[in-house]
Amino acid sequence: AFPDMSAFYGRKTPDGKVISDSLQLAEYVLDDAKVGIVPGAAFGADAHQRFSYATSNANIEKGLARLKESLAKLV
């Protein structure tokens, strides 16, 4: 999956860092939610993130729940 996540650019993390690109968003999600996503910049599409779903449905649901909680913290 390769969704456009640029709606989160310009938002601040709980510690005040501004998310300005796909790399910063991926780093934040990894640190906060413990979910690994690949920055779209690696594919020439900085607005996007790459999500792999080669795991069980249970793991996908857990990861998406943690991702949702983490993104909700951005203001």
C-alpha positions as CSV (number, residue, x, y, z in Angstrom):
1,A,0.0,0.0,0.0
2,F,1.3,3.5,-0.8
3,P,-1.0,6.1,0.7
4,D,-0.5,9.9,0.5
5,M,0.3,10.9,4.1
6,S,1.2,14.6,3.3
7,A,-1.8,15.8,5.4
8,F,0.4,15.2,8.4
9,Y,3.3,17.4,7.1
10,G,3.5,20.7,9.0
11,R,2.1,19.1,12.2
12,K,4.1,18.9,15.5
13,T,5.0,15.9,17.5
14,P,4.3,15.9,21.2
15,D,7.9,17.0,21.8
16,G,7.5,20.0,19.4
17,K,9.3,18.7,16.3
18,V,7.6,19.6,13.0
19,I,7.0,16.8,10.5
20,S,8.1,18.2,7.1
21,D,8.6,15.1,4.9
22,S,8.2,11.4,4.5
23,L,11.4,10.6,6.3
24,Q,10.5,12.5,9.4
25,L,7.0,11.0,9.5
26,A,8.5,7.5,9.1
27,E,11.0,8.2,11.9
28,Y,8.2,9.6,14.2
29,V,5.9,6.6,13.6
30,L,8.8,4.1,14.2
31,D,9.8,5.8,17.5
32,D,6.3,6.5,18.8
33,A,4.2,3.6,17.5
34,K,6.9,1.0,16.9
35,V,5.5,0.6,13.4
36,G,8.0,0.5,10.5
37,I,6.9,2.3,7.3
38,V,9.1,3.3,4.3
39,P,9.3,6.9,3.4
40,G,8.0,7.6,-0.1
41,A,11.0,9.7,-0.9
42,A,12.9,6.5,-1.5
43,F,10.5,5.9,-4.4
44,G,10.5,9.5,-5.7
45,A,7.1,10.3,-4.1
46,D,7.7,12.2,-0.8
47,A,4.0,12.7,-0.1
48,H,3.6,9.0,0.4
49,Q,4.5,6.1,2.7
50,R,4.9,2.5,1.8
51,F,3.1,0.0,4.0
52,S,3.9,-3.8,3.8
53,Y,1.1,-6.1,4.7
54,A,2.9,-9.4,4.4
55,T,1.9,-10.6,7.9
56,S,-1.2,-11.9,9.7
57,N,-4.4,-9.9,9.9
58,A,-4.0,-9.7,13.7
59,N,-0.6,-8.1,13.3
60,I,-1.9,-5.7,10.7
61,E,-4.8,-4.7,12.9
62,K,-2.4,-4.1,15.9
63,G,-0.1,-2.0,13.8
64,L,-2.8,0.1,12.3
65,A,-4.3,0.7,15.8
66,R,-0.9,1.9,17.0
67,L,-0.4,4.0,13.9
68,K,-3.8,5.6,14.4
69,E,-3.0,6.5,18.0
70,S,0.4,7.9,17.0
71,L,-0.9,10.1,14.2
72,A,-3.6,11.4,16.5
73,K,-0.9,12.9,18.7
74,L,0.3,15.2,15.9
75,V,-1.1,18.7,16.2
